[in-house]
Amino acid sequence: MSKPRISVVRYLNTAPLVWGLLHGEQRGKYDLDFTTPARCADAVLNGQAEVGIIPSIVYPRLPAGEIIGGLSISSLRTVRSVLLFSHRPIAQVRRVALDRASRTSVALLTVLLRKFYGVDFRAAAAPSDPASMLKAADAALVIGDPALLYHNDAVLVYDLAEEWHQFTGLPFVFAVWAGPGHAQVARFRQDLEDSRTYGLAHLEDIAAQYAPRLGMTTEEIKIYLTKNIDYNLGEDHQRSLGLFFRLASEVGIIPEACELRLV
């Protein structure tokens, strides 16, 4: 019998969620596919995976979609890995290069610029290379590890989770464990909860593995995974998702806001 297929984002911020699937009691139970957020979403939408860590903006497109309650990749205030690098103050941005790997972050930037800053802008997708992106546009939206590692004192840096919190007072939910209703995703919940618990208990191991790969210290990684990333999905997170979907609908990103179905 084939193993259930799970699509997983390959960035550092996902590591605690899947550490148990890789090294804990859940090891070997699932067929894990590591990819970008956009491709993770496609795998779940196209039926190539039964459940995945999908960008939150993709959830309204899932047929009878279900979210595994209590789990997410969120930020309570400052995320550090979803950034707008800009030659201009954000209210003056007119051309933006967008990270091709992103969907939720593109939607978040669109909501921030159009609803909160009143900015009409033009955008074009680009490879995740901040230096090249900034040569072709006023600003560059970069996510994940490339955003976390890029430094340029000559440009302004806007943390999109912090911008969202400034206007709403809420955390921002970047991704959720979800799948279509027919996949019966509730059957995965205990294993995924246990995997997160295992991961958060083994941050030293995660940091030791990722530090040389990313050129960061183990302490920097532990701070990022505990202070900047939040792995819960509480009432404020759910309120934030509802508001995000409503605003995304108002600017034409999704047809209409949808009800959250948590299992």
TAFEN-V176623 format. One record per residue. N is the residue number from 1. RES is the residue in three letters. SS is DSSP state (@ for helix, = for strand, . for the rest). BURIAL is # if it has 24 or more other ideal C-beta (glycine too) atoms within 12 Angstrom, else .. D_LAST is the distance of its C-alpha to the last C-alpha in Angstrom with 2 decimals. Layout:
n = <N | N>
res = <RES | RES>
ss = <SS | SS>
burial = <BURIAL | BURIAL>
d_last = <D_LAST | D_LAST>
This chain:
n = <1 | 2 | 3 | 4 | 5 | 6 | 7 | 8 | 9 | 10 | 11 | 12 | 13 | 14 | 15 | 16 | 17 | 18 | 19 | 20 | 21 | 22 | 23 | 24 | 25 | 26 | 27 | 28 | 29 | 30 | 31 | 32 | 33 | 34 | 35 | 36 | 37 | 38 | 39 | 40 | 41 | 42 | 43 | 44 | 45 | 46 | 47 | 48 | 49 | 50 | 51 | 52 | 53 | 54 | 55 | 56 | 57 | 58 | 59 | 60 | 61 | 62 | 63 | 64 | 65 | 66 | 67 | 68 | 69 | 70 | 71 | 72 | 73 | 74 | 75 | 76 | 77 | 78 | 79 | 80 | 81 | 82 | 83 | 84 | 85 | 86 | 87 | 88 | 89 | 90 | 91 | 92 | 93 | 94 | 95 | 96 | 97 | 98 | 99 | 100 | 101 | 102 | 103 | 104 | 105 | 106 | 107 | 108 | 109 | 110 | 111 | 112 | 113 | 114 | 115 | 116 | 117 | 118 | 119 | 120 | 121 | 122 | 123 | 124 | 125 | 126 | 127 | 128 | 129 | 130 | 131 | 132 | 133 | 134 | 135 | 136 | 137 | 138 | 139 | 140 | 141 | 142 | 143 | 144 | 145 | 146 | 147 | 148 | 149 | 150 | 151 | 152 | 153 | 154 | 155 | 156 | 157 | 158 | 159 | 160 | 161 | 162 | 163 | 164 | 165 | 166 | 167 | 168 | 169 | 170 | 171 | 172 | 173 | 174 | 175 | 176 | 177 | 178 | 179 | 180 | 181 | 182 | 183 | 184 | 185 | 186 | 187 | 188 | 189 | 190 | 191 | 192 | 193 | 194 | 195 | 196 | 197 | 198 | 199 | 200 | 201 | 202 | 203 | 204 | 205 | 206 | 207 | 208 | 209 | 210 | 211 | 212 | 213 | 214 | 215 | 216 | 217 | 218 | 219 | 220 | 221 | 222 | 223 | 224 | 225 | 226 | 227 | 228 | 229 | 230 | 231 | 232 | 233 | 234 | 235 | 236 | 237 | 238 | 239 | 240 | 241 | 242 | 243 | 244 | 245 | 246 | 247 | 248 | 249 | 250 | 251 | 252 | 253 | 254 | 255 | 256 | 257 | 258 | 259 | 260 | 261 | 262 | 263>
res = <MET | SER | LYS | PRO | ARG | ILE | SER | VAL | VAL | ARG | TYR | LEU | ASN | THR | ALA | PRO | LEU | VAL | TRP | GLY | LEU | LEU | HIS | GLY | GLU | GLN | ARG | GLY | LYS | TYR | ASP | LEU | ASP | PHE | THR | THR | PRO | ALA | ARG | CYS | ALA | ASP | ALA | VAL | LEU | ASN | GLY | GLN | ALA | GLU | VAL | GLY | ILE | ILE | PRO | SER | ILE | VAL | TYR | PRO | ARG | LEU | PRO | ALA | GLY | GLU | ILE | ILE | GLY | GLY | LEU | SER | ILE | SER | SER | LEU | ARG | THR | VAL | ARG | SER | VAL | LEU | LEU | PHE | SER | HIS | ARG | PRO | ILE | ALA | GLN | VAL | ARG | ARG | VAL | ALA | LEU | ASP | ARG | ALA | SER | ARG | THR | SER | VAL | ALA | LEU | LEU | THR | VAL | LEU | LEU | ARG | LYS | PHE | TYR | GLY | VAL | ASP | PHE | ARG | ALA | ALA | ALA | ALA | PRO | SER | ASP | PRO | ALA | SER | MET | LEU | LYS | ALA | ALA | ASP | ALA | ALA | LEU | VAL | ILE | GLY | ASP | PRO | ALA | LEU | LEU | TYR | HIS | ASN | ASP | ALA | VAL | LEU | VAL | TYR | ASP | LEU | ALA | GLU | GLU | TRP | HIS | GLN | PHE | THR | GLY | LEU | PRO | PHE | VAL | PHE | ALA | VAL | TRP | ALA | GLY | PRO | GLY | HIS | ALA | GLN | VAL | ALA | ARG | PHE | ARG | GLN | ASP | LEU | GLU | ASP | SER | ARG | THR | TYR | GLY | LEU | ALA | HIS | LEU | GLU | ASP | ILE | ALA | ALA | GLN | TYR | ALA | PRO | ARG | LEU | GLY | MET | THR | THR | GLU | GLU | ILE | LYS | ILE | TYR | LEU | THR | LYS | ASN | ILE | ASP | TYR | ASN | LEU | GLY | GLU | ASP | HIS | GLN | ARG | SER | LEU | GLY | LEU | PHE | PHE | ARG | LEU | ALA | SER | GLU | VAL | GLY | ILE | ILE | PRO | GLU | ALA | CYS | GLU | LEU | ARG | LEU | VAL>
ss = <. | . | . | = | = | = | = | = | = | . | . | @ | @ | @ | @ | @ | @ | @ | @ | @ | @ | @ | @ | . | . | . | . | . | . | = | = | = | = | = | = | . | @ | @ | @ | @ | @ | @ | @ | @ | @ | . | . | . | . | . | = | = | = | = | = | @ | @ | @ | @ | @ | @ | . | . | . | . | = | = | . | . | . | . | . | = | = | = | . | . | . | . | . | . | = | = | = | = | = | . | . | . | @ | @ | @ | . | . | = | = | = | = | = | . | . | . | . | @ | @ | @ | @ | @ | @ | @ | @ | @ | @ | @ | @ | @ | . | . | . | . | . | = | = | = | = | = | . | . | . | @ | @ | @ | @ | @ | @ | @ | . | . | = | = | = | = | = | @ | @ | @ | @ | @ | @ | . | . | . | . | . | . | = | = | = | = | @ | @ | @ | @ | @ | @ | @ | @ | @ | . | . | . | = | = | = | = | = | = | = | = | . | @ | @ | @ | . | @ | @ | @ | @ | @ | @ | @ | @ | @ | @ | @ | @ | @ | @ | @ | @ | @ | . | @ | @ | @ | @ | @ | @ | @ | @ | @ | @ | @ | @ | . | . | . | @ | @ | @ | @ | @ | @ | @ | @ | @ | @ | @ | . | = | . | . | . | . | @ | @ | @ | @ | @ | @ | @ | @ | @ | @ | @ | @ | @ | @ | @ | @ | . | . | . | . | . | . | . | . | . | . | . | = | .>
burial = <. | . | . | # | # | # | # | # | # | # | # | # | # | # | # | # | # | # | # | # | # | # | . | # | . | # | . | . | # | # | . | # | # | . | # | # | # | # | # | # | # | # | # | # | # | . | . | . | # | # | # | # | # | # | # | # | # | # | # | # | # | # | . | . | # | # | # | # | # | # | # | # | # | # | # | # | # | # | # | # | # | # | # | # | # | # | # | . | . | # | . | . | # | . | # | # | # | # | # | # | # | # | # | # | # | # | # | # | # | # | # | # | # | # | # | # | # | . | # | . | # | . | # | . | . | # | . | # | . | # | . | . | # | # | . | . | # | # | # | # | # | # | # | # | # | # | # | # | # | # | . | . | . | . | # | . | # | # | # | # | # | # | # | # | # | . | . | # | . | # | # | # | # | # | # | # | # | # | # | # | . | . | # | . | # | # | . | # | # | . | # | # | # | # | # | # | # | # | # | # | . | # | # | . | # | # | # | . | . | # | . | . | . | # | . | # | . | . | . | . | # | # | . | # | # | . | . | # | # | # | # | # | # | . | . | # | # | # | . | # | # | # | # | # | # | . | # | # | . | . | # | . | # | # | . | . | . | # | . | # | # | # | #>
d_last = <25.46 | 24.05 | 21.35 | 17.98 | 18.75 | 17.00 | 18.48 | 19.21 | 21.17 | 24.44 | 25.19 | 25.85 | 22.96 | 20.50 | 22.44 | 20.80 | 17.33 | 18.90 | 21.81 | 20.48 | 19.89 | 23.52 | 25.22 | 23.21 | 22.24 | 19.83 | 22.88 | 23.78 | 20.64 | 19.65 | 21.76 | 21.39 | 22.83 | 23.82 | 24.71 | 24.78 | 21.90 | 23.35 | 23.70 | 20.25 | 19.00 | 21.54 | 20.52 | 16.95 | 18.42 | 21.19 | 19.32 | 21.02 | 17.85 | 14.63 | 12.66 | 14.37 | 14.87 | 15.64 | 17.64 | 15.72 | 18.30 | 17.41 | 13.90 | 15.65 | 17.45 | 14.67 | 15.02 | 12.08 | 10.23 | 6.55 | 6.11 | 5.15 | 5.52 | 9.13 | 10.72 | 13.15 | 16.83 | 18.34 | 21.69 | 22.61 | 25.99 | 27.92 | 26.34 | 29.65 | 28.31 | 27.78 | 31.32 | 33.78 | 37.25 | 39.86 | 43.61 | 43.37 | 41.71 | 38.34 | 39.68 | 42.38 | 40.29 | 40.99 | 40.25 | 37.17 | 36.56 | 32.86 | 31.29 | 30.42 | 27.48 | 25.65 | 23.69 | 21.74 | 24.88 | 27.10 | 25.11 | 25.18 | 28.91 | 29.54 | 27.91 | 29.85 | 33.12 | 33.09 | 31.46 | 32.59 | 35.74 | 36.93 | 37.69 | 38.07 | 37.98 | 38.37 | 36.23 | 36.51 | 34.32 | 35.94 | 35.56 | 34.17 | 37.65 | 38.12 | 41.92 | 42.31 | 39.82 | 41.81 | 44.99 | 43.75 | 42.05 | 42.13 | 38.81 | 36.33 | 32.55 | 31.63 | 28.36 | 27.38 | 30.09 | 32.92 | 32.28 | 32.11 | 35.43 | 37.49 | 40.17 | 42.77 | 44.65 | 46.10 | 42.92 | 40.70 | 37.14 | 34.25 | 30.90 | 28.38 | 25.80 | 28.74 | 29.90 | 26.56 | 26.63 | 30.26 | 29.59 | 26.30 | 26.16 | 22.51 | 20.93 | 20.19 | 17.08 | 18.51 | 15.75 | 12.06 | 10.47 | 9.48 | 10.71 | 11.76 | 10.17 | 12.89 | 12.01 | 9.16 | 7.60 | 5.54 | 9.26 | 9.96 | 7.99 | 10.98 | 13.53 | 12.42 | 12.33 | 15.63 | 17.01 | 16.67 | 18.27 | 20.96 | 21.59 | 22.10 | 24.42 | 26.40 | 27.12 | 30.79 | 30.29 | 28.27 | 30.96 | 33.73 | 32.47 | 31.81 | 34.80 | 37.52 | 35.50 | 34.96 | 38.16 | 36.50 | 37.14 | 34.68 | 34.69 | 33.86 | 30.82 | 29.59 | 30.16 | 28.26 | 25.18 | 25.21 | 26.78 | 25.84 | 22.36 | 19.42 | 16.31 | 14.13 | 11.86 | 13.17 | 14.41 | 17.28 | 15.34 | 13.26 | 16.67 | 18.19 | 15.90 | 16.68 | 20.33 | 20.46 | 19.23 | 21.77 | 24.56 | 23.83 | 24.17 | 27.39 | 28.95 | 28.03 | 25.59 | 22.89 | 23.83 | 21.83 | 19.09 | 15.70 | 12.87 | 9.76 | 6.65 | 3.79 | 0.00>
